[in-house]
Amino acid sequence: MLLAKDKYGYTACHIATLFDSLEALETLWHWAKKLEINIDEMLLAETEEGQTAFQLAALKSHTEVLRKLWVWAEKCQTNPTELRKKLLLTKNKFGHNAWHHAVCFGRLDAMETLWSWAKEVELKSDELLLVETEQGRTAFHMATQKNHIEILQKLWVWAEKCQMNPTELRKKLLLAKDKKGYIAWHDAVCSGKLEALETLWSWAKEVELKLDAIDIVAIRK
């Protein structure tokens, strides 16, 4: 029953997460332990679209649920670090992971929480900052297109604090191309996000990118 899915592939854990019900999750956790169900089967169960409960919690910014799922992964007896890495990096059918969801929907609290956990399990900075969706889009692309300036700034600061060549990492954020060849600059132009455009421009000068490197010509749709 705990792992049974509805026609959309949702388990009880997915539904409890969607409705931000800590009480229901606690009950499910108690029953899972009683029935000796592997915790990773619950935590990594996917909907028809490949969404885990962890991804849904990030998407909805249900940070207390996120923390509860993380703590349960910590208690996994067989390689808890590996399970927690999977929670952070597992992608749905569109190539989005929990990190992409938090950024795309402007969930700053969830994003900061995920970043702290990535450091906890010793993920490299670029494993989150440069991870791509099926369309080749990074969190930096998404934040630019949505004009999430505070999130853009947070991503830039984190890249700046990277111990291994932070300037190179920041250049990659600015110049990473999606499957259409778009960089974040193009997203700002095409979406008419002037504030994001000005922010990217100032950062390009900060890391001494040449003018032609960011291709200032607007794209024809």
Backbone as a ProteinNet text record, in pm:
[ID]
protein_1_A
[PRIMARY]
MLLAKDKYGYTACHIATLFDSLEALETLWHWAKKLEINIDEMLLAETEEGQTAFQLAALKSHTEVLRKLWVWAEKCQTNPTELRKKLLLTKNKFGHNAWHHAVCFGRLDAMETLWSWAKEVELKSDELLLVETEQGRTAFHMATQKNHIEILQKLWVWAEKCQMNPTELRKKLLLAKDKKGYIAWHDAVCSGKLEALETLWSWAKEVELKLDAIDIVAIRK
[TERTIARY]
81.2	0	85.3	195.1	278.5	343.5	370.2	436	339.4	210.8	110.1	96.9	72.4	64.1	-74.1	-115.1	-239.5	-210	-307.9	-288.6	-185.1	-147.2	-43.9	92.7	96.4	222.2	255	157	179.9	160.6	256.1	241.7	185.5	158.6	111	212.9	340.3	447.1	444.7	423.6	412	296.2	182.9	62.8	79.1	136.1	160.8	255.3	353.4	448.6	380.1	299.1	227.7	142.8	77.7	-11.4	59.9	192.7	273.7	230.3	199.4	148.3	257.8	322.2	426.7	370.4	250.3	188.3	168.4	118.7	98.3	231.5	334.7	465.8	523	505.7	553.3	485.1	355.8	280.7	331.3	354.4	406.8	545.2	626.9	761	753.1	664.3	645.4	602.8	508.9	460.3	568.3	648	754.4	857.4	891.5	986	926.7	800.5	732.8	727.6	706.4	696	831.3	936.5	1073.3	1086.4	1021	1033.2	1161.7	1237.6	1359.8	1324.3	1389.7	1355.9	1382.5	1485.5	1513.2	1401.3	1326.1	1212.1	1104.8	1087.9	991.2	1045.2	1170.2	1226.8	1253.4	1284.2	1318.2	1206.2	1090.8	975.4	939.2	909.2	882.9	739.5	686.7	556	570.9	461.6	467.3	562.1	577.9	667.5	807.6	830.6	964	993.7	889.1	908.7	919.3	1019.7	1028.9	959.9	933.3	874.7	967	1097.1	1195.6	1186	1169.6	1154.6	1027.1	919.3	792.6	802.8	874	892	970.7	1071.6	1150.4	1067.2	988.6	902.6	802.4	745	644.2	704.6	837.4	908	856.4	823.9	784.5	912.9	977.7	1111.7	1113.6	1008.4	1005.1	993.5	916	905.8	1039.5	1104.6	1237.1	1332.3	1332.1	1422.5	1389.9	1261.2	1220	1268.4	1253.1	1298.7	1450.9	1520.2	1667	1712.6	1647.2	1680.6	1657.4	1549.4	1521.6	1629.9	1675	1782.4	1910.5	1933.2	2050.4	2046.5	1925.4	1908.7	1913.4	1927.2	1936.5	2061	2046.4	2157.3	2260.3	2219	2312.9	2346.5	2463.4	2516.5	2423.9	2401.5	2314.4	2365.1	2496.7	2551.5	2512.9	2522.1	2486	2337.8	2253.7	2110.2	2080.2	2148.7	2125.2	2172	2280.6	2324.9	2220.1	2160.7	2056.4	1935.5	1900.1	1788.4	1814.9	1937.8	1973.7	1984	2030.3	2065.1	1967.2	1876.8	1782.6	1696.3	1683.8	1609.1	1476	1378.5	1251.2	1264.4	1152.5	1157.9	1197.4	1196.5	1235.4	1376.8	1443.7	1580.7	1591.7	1478.6	1481	1503.5	1591	1605.1	1548.7	1561.5	1505.4	1562.4	1689.5	1757.9	1693.1	1669.9	1604.8	1466.3	1390.8	1256.4	1261.5	1350.5	1360.8	1394.2	1487.2	1529	1418.8	1363.7	1262.7	1141.5	1099.8	980.9	1013.9	1138.5	1177.2	1173	1201.4	1195.4	1331.6	1360.2	1492.4	1525.2	1428.7	1452.3	1491.5	1416.9	1446.6	1582.9	1614.1	1741.3	1858.9	1848.1	1955	1971.6	1859.3	1863.8	1933.8	1898.9	1961	2110.6	2147.8	2289.8	2369.7	2314.6	2385.3	2402.2	2302.8	2311.6	2409.9	2418.4	2515.3	2656.7	2682.7	2813.3	2833.2	2726.6	2732.1	2775.9	2726.4	2762.5	2877.6	2938.8	3060	3040.6	2926.6	2908.9	2993.2	3048.2	3122.8	3024.8	3071.5	2985	2922.3	3002.2	2948.9	2847.7	2842.3	2743.6	2601.4	2588.3	2457.7	2449.1	2551.2	2545.4	2538.1	2598.2	2602.2	2521.6	2448.6	2369.5	2261.3	2242	2152.8	2025.2	1919.3	1794.9	1808	1701.1	1701.7	1723.3	1682.4	1699.5	1833.3	1917	2049.3	2050	1941.3	1930.6	1978.8	2055.2	2106.2	2015.3	2039.7	1964.6	1984.7	2102.5	2133.2	2044.9	2024.6	1930.6	1791	1746.2	1609.9	1588.1	1682.2	1669.2	1667.5	1746.3	1749.9	1616.7	1566.7	1441.4	1325.4	1325.7	1218.3	1242.9	1360	1397.5	1404.3	1449	1467.6	1604.8	1610.6	1738	1806.5	1729.9	1789.4	1853	1786.9	1841.3	1964.6	1960.4	2078.1	2198	2173.8	2281.5	2336.8	2246.4	2288.5	2376.2	2335.7	2413.9	2552.1	2557.1	2684.4	2777.9	2724	2804.3	2859.3	2775.6	2821.6	2932.1	2918.8	3023.7	3152.3	3137.3	3251.3	3328.8	3256	3317.2	3375.3	3359.6	3413.8	3565.3	3617.5	3760.9	3845.6	3787.1	3861.2	3828	3910.6	3897	3757.9	3721	3588.4	3561.8	3664.8	3645.3	3603	3666.4	3632.6	3489.8	3449.6	3313.9	3211.6	3241.4	3147.4	3136.8	3246.8	3241.3	3153.2	3163.6	3081.7	2933.3	2900.3	2761.1	2708.6	2789.9	2748.7	2743.3	2829.1	2843.8	2786.5	2736.8	2679.2	2562.4	2561.1	2457.7	2358.6	2231.1	2131.9	2129.8	2035	2031	2004.8	1947.5	1922.6	2040.6	2141.4	2256.4	2240.5	2135.9	2111.7	2197.8	2256.2	2317.4	2220.6	2252.5	2162	2133.4	2232.7	2217	2103.7	2098.3	1991.9	1854.6	1848	1721.2	1671.4	1763.3	1725.8	1674.5	1741.6	1701.1	1564.7	1550.1	1426.4	1306.3	1331.8	1221.8	1197.7	1280.8	1264.7	1292	1386.9	1419	1536.4	1506.5	1610.8	1699.5	1638.5	1718.1	1816.2	1769.2	1856.8	1968.2	1933.5	2030.7	2141.8	2102	2200.4	2288.7	2228.2	2304.1	2409.1	2368.9	2461.9	2573.9	2537.9	2637.5	2745.1	2702.5	2798.9	2890.6	2835.4	2916.6	3013.5	2970.7	3059.4	3182.7	3162	3275.4	3360.7	3294.5	3365.1	3465.1	3426.3	3517	3594.1	3584.8	3662.5	3634.9	3505.9	3466.7	3474.1	3515.3	3515.7	3372.5	3348.3	3213.5	3154.3	3233.9	3180.7	3154	3207.6	3188.7	3045.1	2975.4	2837.3	2736.3	2786	2696.9	2580.2	2606	2503.6	2394.9	2407.8	2303	2180.2	2064	1939.5	1907.5	1853.1	1818.6	1685.7	1677.5	1548.9	1474.7	1350.6	1271.8	1217.9
-121.2	0	127.3	125.1	244	281.7	181.9	208.2	204.8	179.9	177	314.7	316.3	442.2	461.9	589.8	619.4	625.9	666.4	664.3	765.7	859.4	957.5	918.6	803.6	755.4	809	870.2	927	821.9	814.6	731.6	817.6	754.6	830.1	934.6	901.1	995.4	1119	1100.1	1214.1	1305.5	1243.5	1321.6	1397.4	1330.8	1397.8	1516.5	1498.7	1606.8	1724.3	1693.8	1798.8	1885	1819.2	1891.3	1937.4	1926.7	1978.4	1919.8	1790.1	1725.4	1646.9	1712.4	1647	1531.2	1551.3	1446.7	1318.6	1334	1217.3	1150.6	1231.6	1176.3	1098.7	1152.3	1084.3	947.8	944.6	819	718.5	765.6	678.5	624.1	710.7	670.2	561.4	579.8	481	346.6	348.1	224.4	158.7	239.1	185.5	110.2	167.4	101.1	-28.1	-22.8	-140.2	-254.1	-218.6	-318.7	-350.3	-284.1	-305.1	-275.5	-168.4	-121.9	-39.4	-62.7	15.4	162.1	247.5	389.7	450.2	397.2	453.9	425.1	317.8	289.1	396.6	448	556	689.4	718.4	849.4	868.5	760.1	771.1	725.2	691.3	653.9	771.8	741.8	847	843.8	962	973.6	942.5	951	927.1	1025.8	1143.9	1244.7	1237.2	1134.4	1115.6	1200.5	1253.3	1338.5	1254.2	1284.6	1225.8	1319	1268.8	1353.4	1469.9	1444.8	1548.6	1661.9	1626.9	1728.6	1810.1	1742.6	1812.2	1908.5	1868.1	1954.7	2079.9	2063.9	2179	2270.6	2210.1	2286.9	2372.2	2313.9	2383.7	2466.7	2456.9	2524.5	2480.4	2352.8	2295.6	2255.1	2354.5	2332.8	2237.8	2237.7	2144.8	2001.1	1980.9	1847.1	1808	1901.5	1875.7	1826.6	1898.4	1862	1723.7	1693.7	1563.5	1451.5	1470.4	1370	1353.6	1464.6	1461.3	1384.1	1409.7	1340.4	1190.1	1153	1010.4	946.4	1018.7	965.9	947.3	1036.5	1025.8	898	854	736.9	605	616.3	496.1	417.3	288.7	207.5	173.9	170.8	137.4	261.4	315.8	430.4	551.9	614.9	733.5	851.5	865.7	976.8	962.4	839.4	814.4	841.6	802.8	827.1	976.1	1050.5	1195.6	1264.1	1215.1	1269.6	1243.5	1124.6	1092.2	1183.3	1216	1307.5	1441.1	1488.8	1618.5	1615.8	1504.5	1502	1427.8	1346.6	1271.4	1365.4	1333.6	1418.5	1354.7	1441.7	1390	1368.8	1340.5	1307.8	1425.6	1544.9	1663.7	1708.7	1626.4	1658.2	1757.4	1786.4	1878.3	1800.8	1852.7	1796.7	1895.5	1863.3	1949.6	2091.5	2100.9	2230	2315.5	2257.5	2330.9	2380.5	2294.5	2332.4	2454.2	2449.7	2559.4	2690.7	2685	2806.2	2856.2	2765.6	2803.7	2870.5	2821.7	2875.8	2981.1	3024.3	3133.3	3096.9	2970.7	2923.3	2941.3	3062.4	3094.5	3012.7	2997.6	2920.5	2776.9	2715.4	2578.3	2570.4	2668.3	2669.2	2677.4	2764.7	2779	2651.2	2587.7	2462	2353.7	2341.9	2242	2267.4	2392.5	2426.6	2384.9	2410.2	2373.4	2221.9	2148.6	2002.7	1950.1	2017.9	1977.9	1987.9	2092.2	2107.4	1998.3	1964.9	1863.5	1727.3	1691.4	1561.2	1575.2	1693.7	1719.5	1708.2	1758.6	1773.3	1891.8	1881.8	1994.6	2105.5	2228.9	2343.7	2333.5	2290.7	2286.1	2173.8	2077.8	1970.1	2023	2136.2	2200.9	2321.7	2406	2531.9	2511	2403.6	2382.1	2260.8	2196.5	2080	2123.8	2042.7	2080.8	1997.2	2058.6	1987.2	1917.4	1850.7	1786.3	1887.8	2011.8	2117.6	2189.6	2138.1	2197.1	2323.4	2346.6	2470.2	2453.1	2551.5	2551.1	2637.6	2632.4	2717.1	2864.7	2898.3	3036.6	3083.2	2996	3026.6	3054.5	2965	2973.7	3100.7	3130.4	3249.4	3376	3376.4	3492.1	3509.8	3401	3407.5	3452.7	3408.8	3443.8	3577.6	3637.9	3764.6	3752.8	3635.6	3614.6	3670.6	3801.4	3869.5	3824.4	3810.1	3768.6	3630.1	3541.4	3407.4	3412.4	3493.3	3511.5	3557.5	3654.8	3707.8	3601.2	3517.7	3411.2	3310.4	3273.1	3179.8	3236.2	3365.1	3430.1	3431.3	3462.1	3465.2	3326.4	3224.4	3087.9	3046.4	3085.8	3055.3	3128.1	3247.5	3329.7	3264.5	3190.6	3126.2	2988.9	2946.5	2817.8	2817.6	2712.6	2707	2679.5	2609.5	2573.8	2670	2770	2862.5	2925.5	3011.5	3074.3	3161.9	3226.2	3312	3227.9	3112.9	3024.9	2973.4	2940	2890.2	2998.6	3122.1	3231.1	3259.8	3245.9	3261.6	3152.8	3032	2922.3	2949.2	3009	3044.4	3139.1	3235.6	3335.9	3281.5	3186	3141.9	3004	2933.7	2800.4	2810.3	2722.7	2725.8	2610.8	2639.8	2531.9	2466.6	2376.4	2302.4	2393	2510	2604.6	2699.5	2685.6	2774.1	2901.8	2909.9	3029.8	3028.4	3142.5	3163.9	3248.8	3271.2	3346.9	3486.4	3545.3	3678.2	3678	3574.9	3564.1	3553.6	3478.2	3464.3	3599.5	3679	3811.9	3899.8	3893.8	3974.8	3929.8	3799.4	3747	3764	3760.8	3773.9	3918.2	4007.7	4149.3	4179.4	4107.2	4124.6	4220.9	4349.6	4451.5	4443.9	4421.8	4417	4299.8	4185.4	4068.9	4097.2	4162.8	4195.6	4284.7	4387.3	4479.7	4409.4	4316.8	4241.4	4154.2	4084.6	3998.7	4081.2	4197.4	4284.3	4326.1	4363.8	4406.2	4291.4	4170.1	4053	4015.4	4033.9	4005.9	4094.8	4220.9	4313	4274.3	4226.6	4186.9	4074.6	3978.3	3865.5	3885.6	4008.4	4051.2	3967.5	3942.4	3878.4	3981.5	3936.6	4025.9	4048.2	4162.8	4199.8	4096.6	4047.4	3953.2	3815.6	3788.8	3658	3635.8	3744.7	3728.3	3759	3790.9	3804.8	3897.5	4029	4125.3	4146.5	4081.1	4095.3	4017.1	4079.7	4012.7	3902.6	3792.2	3677.8	3699.1	3658	3658.3	3531.4	3546.2	3428.9	3359.1
0	0	0	74.1	84.8	-48.4	-131.1	-258.9	-377.1	-348.7	-455.1	-518.9	-650.6	-724.3	-784.7	-795.6	-866.2	-1016.2	-1096.1	-1241.4	-1290.5	-1204.3	-1240.1	-1183.6	-1118	-1063.2	-925.2	-858.7	-726.4	-617.3	-525.5	-407.1	-293.8	-181.4	-64.3	-21.6	-36.3	0.9	-88.6	-218.5	-311	-269.6	-239.8	-208.2	-76.3	24	152.2	132.5	46.2	17.3	-52.2	-153.2	-226.5	-134.3	-35.9	54.7	181.5	180.6	291.8	426.4	426.8	547.4	619.1	713.5	792	873.8	925.7	1007.5	926.4	803.1	717.4	684.5	658.1	627.7	745.6	864.5	985.6	999.9	971.1	979.9	877.5	755.6	650.1	685.9	743.3	785.9	892.8	988.4	1095.7	1037.1	944.5	883.7	798.5	727.6	642.8	726.7	841.5	931.1	985.1	1019.3	1075.9	973.7	847.8	741.8	676.8	728.3	678.9	528.9	487.9	348.5	336.9	233.2	211.7	193.6	269.1	265.8	128.3	57.6	-74.6	-174.8	-152.3	-240	-227.5	-106.5	-85.8	-135.7	-100	-131.5	-280.9	-350.7	-492.5	-586.3	-530.2	-613.9	-704.4	-830.5	-929.1	-980.2	-1009.4	-1073.3	-1222.2	-1297	-1441	-1510.1	-1452.6	-1510.1	-1450.5	-1368.2	-1311.3	-1189.9	-1126.1	-1008.9	-881.4	-800.5	-666.9	-567.7	-448.5	-344.1	-312.2	-316.7	-288.7	-390.4	-516.2	-620.1	-599.5	-563.2	-540.7	-422.9	-318.6	-201.9	-238.7	-324.6	-370	-457.5	-546.6	-636.6	-559.4	-453.7	-373.7	-260.8	-245.5	-136.1	0.5	12.7	141.4	214.6	273.7	328.2	447.9	528.9	641.9	593.1	487.6	427.8	366.8	298.6	242.9	351.7	464.2	573.7	629.2	637.6	689.6	597.4	467.1	371.3	377	396.1	405.2	529.5	641	766.3	752.3	686.1	665.6	579.3	479.6	394.5	475.8	570.3	658.3	740.9	773	858.1	780.4	648.8	566.7	607.4	629.3	679.6	572.7	447	339.5	258.1	283.7	208.7	206.1	321.8	326.8	244.9	232	153	6.7	-44.2	-184.1	-207.8	-112.8	-125.4	-125.4	-40.3	-35.3	-163.7	-220.8	-349.7	-457.8	-452.9	-550.1	-534.1	-410.7	-387.7	-455.5	-445.7	-502.2	-654.7	-710.5	-852.3	-942.7	-884.9	-967.5	-1051.8	-1180.8	-1273.5	-1312.4	-1344	-1395.8	-1546.7	-1614.1	-1756.7	-1844.2	-1787.2	-1862	-1826.5	-1744.3	-1705.5	-1591.9	-1525.3	-1411.8	-1282	-1197	-1063.4	-960.9	-833.7	-728.7	-736.7	-770.3	-783.3	-892.3	-1008.3	-1117.3	-1075.8	-1007.4	-963.8	-871.2	-774	-677.3	-746.7	-841.5	-913.6	-1006.3	-1086	-1185.8	-1122.2	-1005.6	-940.3	-834.5	-832.2	-743.1	-595.7	-564.1	-425.1	-358.1	-316.1	-262.1	-137.2	-46.9	75.5	42.9	-48.1	-88	-154.8	-237.9	-308.9	-211.7	-112.8	-13.8	67.9	97.7	172.5	91.2	-35.4	-122.4	-138.2	-148.3	-164.2	-40.7	77.1	200.4	209.7	163.2	166.2	62.1	-51	-153.2	-97.5	-19.2	44.9	149.9	219.2	325.1	270.8	152	92.8	-7.3	-7.3	-84.6	-236.4	-283	-428	-473.8	-592.6	-648.1	-686.8	-678.8	-709.4	-847.5	-945.8	-1082.8	-1103	-1009.6	-1021.7	-1004.4	-936.5	-925.8	-1017.2	-1014.4	-1089.5	-1240.5	-1290.7	-1435.5	-1481.2	-1389	-1429.1	-1527.4	-1632.4	-1742.7	-1746.8	-1797.1	-1824.8	-1960.4	-2003.8	-2134.9	-2247	-2223.9	-2322.9	-2309.2	-2218.1	-2200.3	-2117.4	-2043.7	-1968.4	-1824.1	-1779	-1641.8	-1553.4	-1424.5	-1331	-1365.8	-1416.6	-1452.2	-1567.5	-1666.2	-1775.4	-1718.9	-1632.2	-1579	-1497.8	-1410.3	-1326	-1410.1	-1518	-1608.3	-1679.9	-1737.6	-1812.1	-1724.8	-1598.2	-1504.7	-1434.9	-1461.1	-1398.5	-1246.3	-1197.6	-1053.7	-1014.7	-998.9	-977.3	-848.6	-741.6	-614.1	-626	-699.5	-719.6	-809.3	-914.3	-999.4	-916.7	-830.9	-747.2	-653.6	-600.2	-509.9	-585.5	-706.6	-787.5	-817.6	-845.7	-878.6	-758.1	-642.1	-518.7	-487.4	-503.8	-476.4	-572.2	-698	-795.3	-758.1	-704.3	-663.5	-549.2	-465.6	-348.5	-380.7	-504	-544.2	-526.4	-466.7	-437	-561.1	-658.4	-778.8	-892.8	-913.9	-1027.1	-1037.6	-942.5	-944.2	-1066.5	-1118.7	-1237	-1356.7	-1373.6	-1484.3	-1470.7	-1349	-1325.6	-1356.9	-1317.5	-1345.2	-1495.2	-1564.5	-1710.8	-1772.6	-1719	-1770	-1745.9	-1630.7	-1604.1	-1710.7	-1746.5	-1844.7	-1987.2	-2017.5	-2156.8	-2186.9	-2084.2	-2107.9	-2205.6	-2306.5	-2409.7	-2392.1	-2418.6	-2418.3	-2556.8	-2580	-2706.4	-2827.4	-2803.3	-2912.8	-2933.3	-2848.4	-2858	-2777.8	-2696.7	-2616.6	-2490	-2459.4	-2329	-2247.2	-2121.2	-2034.3	-2091.3	-2154.3	-2216.2	-2318.7	-2401.2	-2500.8	-2435.1	-2324.8	-2252.3	-2203.4	-2150.4	-2100.7	-2213.8	-2329.2	-2445.8	-2497	-2520.5	-2579.3	-2487.2	-2355.7	-2259.4	-2217.7	-2265.4	-2231.8	-2085.9	-2026	-1883.6	-1869.6	-1865.8	-1865.4	-1741.6	-1625.3	-1502	-1506.4	-1554.1	-1565.4	-1666.6	-1776.7	-1881.2	-1825.6	-1751.3	-1693.1	-1590.5	-1516	-1416.6	-1484.5	-1590.2	-1663.1	-1727.1	-1777.1	-1839.7	-1740	-1620	-1518.2	-1477.9	-1473.4	-1437	-1548.7	-1673.4	-1786.4	-1778.8	-1743.3	-1728	-1607	-1502.7	-1379.5	-1404.8	-1488.4	-1517.1	-1646.8	-1701	-1816.2	-1942	-1965.7	-2090.8	-2203.1	-2320.1	-2434.3	-2480.7	-2537.7	-2582.3	-2676.9	-2772.1	-2869.9	-2809.5	-2690.5	-2628.6	-2583.5	-2551.8	-2506.7	-2616.2	-2735.7	-2851.8	-2823	-2830.3	-2790	-2894.6	-3008.4	-3109.6	-3068.7	-3067.9	-3029.3	-3129.9	-3078.5	-3161.6	-3231.6	-3355.6	-3424.4	-3385.4	-3344.7	-3306.6	-3430.9
[MASK]
+++++++++++++++++++++++++++++++++++++++++++++++++++++++++++++++++++++++++++++++++++++++++++++++++++++++++++++++++++++++++++++++++++++++++++++++++++++++++++++++++++++++++++++++++++++++++++++++++++++++++++++++++++++++++++++

